[in-house]
C-alpha cells in the first residue's frame, strides 16, 4: 500500500527583540482562520530541510538559518488527510513580509503572547523545546 501520509516541514522562526529577549513569528492563514508556524508540503524530490527553508521564505518573506530539529507532529488535517510535519527552530536572517494568497498576516511576538495566539495545542507544544534550543545556542 502506498504511503498516504502528507509530508510537510516548517519552522519556529525567531529573532532577537530590541528588548534583549526573543520574538517568534506566527502566520495567519485566512483559509483556515488560524495562527500557526510557517510550514507547508514537500514538493516532489524535495528534502524536509529544503522545504522548511522554502516555506519560511514563501510565507514570511524571511530567510533563516536552521538550528535544532524539533519534535515532528502527526495529525489529521482539516481536509481529512494524515499529515506529518518535520520542524526546526530557525533564526531569521532578514526579510520583509508581504501578504499573499495563503498568508494574510505575520506577527512577531514574545513566547508567552505567541503561546496565547497559536490556534492549535500541537503548535503550542513546540514552544518549550524551541526555547530550550534557542537558550542552548541551538
C-alpha positions in Angstrom: 0.0 0.0 0.0 1.5 3.4 -0.9 2.3 5.9 1.9 -0.7 8.2 2.1 0.8 10.5 4.8 1.3 14.0 3.5 4.9 15.1 4.3 5.4 18.7 5.3 8.1 20.9 7.0 8.2 24.1 8.9 10.0 26.2 11.5 9.6 28.0 14.8 11.1 31.2 13.3 12.7 33.6 15.9 14.7 36.8 16.2 16.3 38.8 18.9 13.9 41.6 20.1 15.1 45.1 20.8 14.4 44.5 24.5 17.0 41.7 24.5 14.5 38.9 24.6 13.3 36.9 21.7 10.3 37.0 19.4 8.8 34.2 17.4 6.9 34.6 14.1 3.3 33.4 13.6 1.4 33.4 10.4 -2.3 33.9 9.8 -3.9 31.6 7.2 -7.2 33.1 6.1 -8.4 29.9 4.5 -8.5 28.3 8.0 -8.7 31.5 10.0 -5.8 30.2 12.2 -2.5 31.3 13.6 0.4 28.8 13.2 4.1 28.3 12.5 5.2 28.8 8.9 5.0 25.3 7.2 4.0 23.5 4.1 4.0 20.4 2.0 7.2 19.0 0.5 7.5 19.2 -3.3 8.3 16.0 -5.2 12.0 15.2 -4.6 12.4 18.0 -2.1 14.1 17.3 1.3 12.3 18.3 4.5 15.2 20.8 5.3 14.8 22.4 1.8 11.0 22.6 2.2 11.3 24.2 5.6 13.6 26.9 4.2 11.4 27.5 1.2 8.1 27.6 3.2 9.6 30.2 5.7 10.7 32.3 2.7 7.4 32.0 0.9 5.1 32.5 3.9 7.1 35.2 5.9 9.4 36.8 3.3 12.3 36.0 5.6 15.4 33.9 5.1 16.6 31.8 8.0 19.3 29.6 9.5 18.0 26.2 10.6 19.0 25.2 14.1 18.0 22.2 16.2 15.3 19.8 14.9 12.1 19.8 17.0 9.6 17.1 17.5 7.6 16.2 14.5 3.8 16.5 14.6 1.5 13.9 13.1 -2.2 14.6 12.8 -5.3 14.6 10.5 -5.6 17.9 8.9 -8.9 19.8 8.2 -9.1 18.3 4.7 -9.1 14.8 6.4 -5.6 13.9 5.3 -3.0 12.4 7.6 -0.1 14.8 7.8 3.4 14.6 9.3 5.3 17.9 9.8 9.0 18.0 10.5 10.1 21.1 12.4 13.2 23.0 13.1 14.0 26.1 15.2 15.3 28.7 12.8 16.7 32.2 13.3 15.6 34.9 10.9 18.5 36.3 8.9 16.3 39.1 7.5 13.5 39.8 5.1 10.2 41.7 4.7 6.7 40.2 4.9 4.2 40.8 2.1 0.7 39.3 2.3 -0.2 36.6 -0.3 -3.0 34.2 -1.1 -2.0 31.8 1.7 -0.8 34.1 4.4 -2.6 37.3 5.3 -0.5 38.4 8.3 2.7 37.9 10.1 3.3 38.8 13.7 6.4 38.8 15.9 5.5 38.1 19.5 7.3 37.2 22.8 6.9 33.5 23.5 4.0 33.9 26.1 2.0 36.0 23.7 2.7 33.6 20.9 1.5 30.7 23.0 -1.8 32.5 23.7 -2.3 33.4 20.0 -1.5 30.0 18.5 -4.7 28.2 17.4 -3.6 24.6 17.9 -2.4 22.9 21.0 0.1 20.8 19.0 1.8 24.1 17.8 1.9 25.3 21.4 3.7 22.1 22.4 6.7 23.1 20.1 7.4 26.3 22.1 9.2 24.6 25.1 11.7 22.6 23.0 12.2 25.5 20.7 13.0 27.9 23.6 15.3 25.3 25.1 17.2 25.0 21.8 17.5 28.8 21.5 18.8 29.1 25.0 21.3 26.3 24.3 22.6 28.2 21.3 20.7 25.8 19.0 
